Amino acid sequence: MNVEVESVTKVCCDACGTAATEVDGGKLKTCIACKSARYCSIKCQRGHWPHHKRACKKRAAELREELLFKQPESSHLGDCPICCNPLRSDGTKACVMMCCSKFVCIGCDYANAKRELEGKLQPRCAFCRHPRAGTVEEADRLTAKRAAVNDPIAMCQMGNMCCLERDYNSAYEYHSKAAALGSVGAHFSLSNLYRTGQGVDMDKKKETYHLEEAAIGGHPTARQHLAFYEWDNGNSERAIKHHTIAANLGHDESLEHLKGAYSNGYLSKEDLASALRAHQAAVNATVTPQREKAEKDMELMTAAMPECIPSGCK
């Protein structure tokens, strides 16, 4: 039974009928799971649970479904904190600043690096102005320092590094803490650990839970995985919903799957056209003149002098 409560306004307690005006503060309390039943006390909530249990679980499942298929306003990466333009949902053309755990677009990071090079200035973070790490070891120390103060992005980065070193037990610990602090990427990483059984026992239910949490947070790849599972279970309508939401965030692979669904008669021409427009709008929102110039200049520099590319974007 969920006994956690929060204050809301209603006429009377669902268990004993006590009026809201007779309760201290003039407000009843609501069941957090279903958001519908109201009580004057935790005692009443506990006593009413046998009668409320079935309806509570049904309504909680409905609320979860609504949340799962709600279109996120942006991807889990959000906007560049400097130019305030959206970052690509796949994480490309962006750099993570180890000193402050900010995702900065290549346009802003490159413009900052170019200014420093021309002015013969000390390389610094484009966002917080902390001296830029000169080596991989120094960057790792900065990440560990941020993780030590419970920075969820840094903890997720530490978990990723542990995975590369095949230290899956430590990776699980880092990702679990980061997920508890709200890291969408950590939820996705946990889903992979539960799927492969690395660092934890394989658990389909927990894998799905973390995929859903990541998808709700705007992670398009997590949503694509959910779509694959729905296809495998014969739930084509739910799979198409997942692919559509991911495509609307600018996810290329999901758009291709929608095209395949249209070819096989699972999707109407109008719905595909709508997804195409939304996908293009999401992609266009991530394109700026500064980012295009940075990408072009970095491509030219890669062949000639790769060491000149901003370290965060390598």
N, C-alpha and C positions, 0 to 999 in steps of 0.2 A: 504494500500500500504506500502511495506517495503522500507523505504527511507534510511536505513543505508547503508553505502558504504565502500568499501575497495579498495586499489590501486592494479591495475593489468595492464598488457601490452596488447594493441590491436591496430588495425589500426585506426578506427574511431568510433564516437559516434553513437549509434543505433537510436537516435532521430533526431539530426540535421546534422549528417555527419561530424562534426568537427574532424580533424585528431588529433591523439594523440600528434603529434609533436607541435601542436598549443596550447596544454593545459599546464598550469603551472606544471613543473616537468616532462613533457613528458609522463604522464600516465593517462589513463582513469580510471573510477571507475566502479565497478561491483555490480550488484544487489546481496545482500547477500543471498536472498532466493533461487534463481535458479542458481547462479554462471555463468550465460551465457551472459545476456545483459550488455552492457557497455555504460557509459554516461560520458559526459564532465562536467556535473554539476547536482546538485540535482534538479534544475529547469527542466532540460531536462528529468530527470528520472520521475518526477511527471507528466509532460506533456505527456510522452509516456506510462504511466501506463494503460490507457484504452485499448491500442493496445497490450500491453505486458502481461496483467493480466492473460489471459487464459493459455498462454504458460508458464508463470512463475509458476503458481500453478501446472501445469502438471509436469514440470521439477523438482520442489521442492519435489513433492511427489515421483518421481523416485529416487532422491538423498536420501530421507528419507528411502526408501525401501532398497537401497543398503547399507546404514549405519546399518539398523536394522538387516539385515541378513549377515553382515560381521562377521567372526569368531574373537572374541576378543583374544588378545595375551595371556591373563591370566584372572583369575577370579577377581572379584572386590576387593578381599583381597590382591592380589599380592604375593610378596615374604616376607619371614621373613627378617627384616632389619639387623639381626645379621649374620645368616648363609647363607642368600641370596638364600635359597631353597624355592620353591613355597609352599604356605599354602593351606590346603584343601579348596575346594570351598564351603563346607558346614559350615565352621567356626569352626569345631571341631578340637581338638588338637592344639589350639592356645589360647593365653591369650591377653587381651587388657590391656595395661599399662595405668592406669588412670592418671599418672603424665605427660605423653608425648603423649598419644593417639596412641601408636604404637601397632600393632598386632605382637606378638612374638610367635614363635612356642614353644610347650611344651618342646622340646629338649633343646633349649637354655635357657629357663626360669628355667627348672629343674636343668641344669648343673650349672647355676649361684647360685641357692638356695643351692645346695649341697656343692658348694665351700664355700659359706658363713657359712653354718652349720659346716663344718669340720674346718674352720679357726676361728670360733667363731666371725664372723664379723657381723656388723649391716646389716640387710636385706635391699637391695636396688634394684631399677629397673634394669633389665638386660640390658636395652638399654641406658637410660640417667643417670643412677646411682643416681637418686633421692631416698631418703629414702622411703621404701615401706610403704604403708598405713597399719596400724595395725588393723583398724576396718572398718566396712562397712561405718560408718558415715564419717570417715576420707577420704575414697576412694570417697565418694559422694562429699565431699568438693573439692577434687582435680579435679574431673570431672567438677563441677560447675565453678571452677576457669579457666579451659581451655575453657569452653563454653563462659565465659565472654569476652574472647579475640578472639571470632569467630573461634574457632577450630571446623571444621565440624564434625569430629569424636566424639568429646565430646558433641557437640550439639545434634547429633543423639542419643548418649547414654542418654542424659538428656530427650530427647523425649521418648525414650523407658521406662525410669523410670516413666515418667508422665503417660504413657499408663498403666503401672502396678498399678498406684495409681488411675486410671480411670479419670485422669485430661486430657481429650482429647483435650480441647481447647489449653492448654499449649503445649501438645504434637504436635499439628498441627503447632504451631508457631515455636517450635524448629526444627521440621523436614523441614519446609518450608525454614527456614534460612540455614539449613545444606545442603539441596538440591541445593539452589542457589549458595552455595560455592563448589559444586561438589561432595557431599556425595552420593554415589550410594545406600547405605543402606537407606538413608533418602528418596530417591525416592521410594524405595520399600515400606517403611513404609507409605508414603503418599498414595500410591495406595491402601493399606489396609484400611486407614481411609476413602477414597472416596468410597470404596466398601461397607463398613459397615455403613457409615454415622455417624461416631463417631467424634465429633468436627467440622464437616463440613456436608454440604448437600451431599447426595449420588449423584455421578456424574460419569457415565460410561466412558464418553469421557476423563475426567481428570484421572480417574483410569488407563485407557489404556495408556495415555500419560506417566504417571510416571512409569508404568510397562515397557514401551518401553525404557525410559531413563535408567532404572536400568538394563535392558537386554543388552543394548548397552554398558553399563559400565562393563559388565561381571558378572552380578548377575544371577546365574543359576536357582534359584527358581522363580524369576520374569519371566524368559524366559519360564519356565515350565507352569506358569499361562497363558501366552500368547498362548502357545500350546493348553491348555485346551479350551480356548475361540475359537480358530480356529477350533478345533474338533467340538465344539458345533454349529459352524456356517457352518459346512460342508466343511471347507477348509483343507482337510487332508494333502495336499502337503505342505502348510505353517506350519501346526502343526508339521509335521515330520522334517521340517527344523529347527524349534525351538528346538525340542527335540534333534536333532543331535548336534546342537551347544552346548547345555547344557551338553550333554553326553561327548562331546569332552573336556569339562572343568573338567570332572571327576564326574559329577552329576549322582549318582546311580539310582535315580527314573526315570530320563529321559531315561536312558539306558533300564530299564525294560519296559517302554512304547514303545520303539523302537522294543523290542523283540515281544511285543504284536502286533505291527503294521506289523511285518514280518509274524507272525502266521496268521494274517487276510488278507494277500496279499497286504498290502499297501506299503511294503518295500521290495526291492530285497535282495537276499542273499549277494551280493557283498557289498551293502551299509551298511547292518547290520554288516558284517565282518569289514568294514572300521571303523564304529563307535565303535565296540568292541576294536579294536586296539588302536584307539585314546583315548578312555576312560581309558584303562589300562595304556597307556603311561602317561596320566595326573595323575593318581593315583600313579604310580611308582615314578614320579618326586617329590612327597610329602613325600616319605619314605626315611629316613636316619637312620643310625645306632644309632645316638644320640637320635633321636625321639623314636625309638623302645625301646631303653634301658630305657628312661624316662617313657614311657607308662607302661612298664613291672614293673619297680620299684614302680611307683605310684599306680598301681593296688594292689601290695603287701602291700603298706603303708596304703591304704584306709581302709582295714579291721582292721589293727593293731593300727595305729596312724594317723587318718585323719587330725589332726591339723598340721601335718608336711608337708602336700602338699602345694606347693607354692600358696599363696593367690590369685594370678591372675588367676590360673587355676582351682579353686574350682568351 
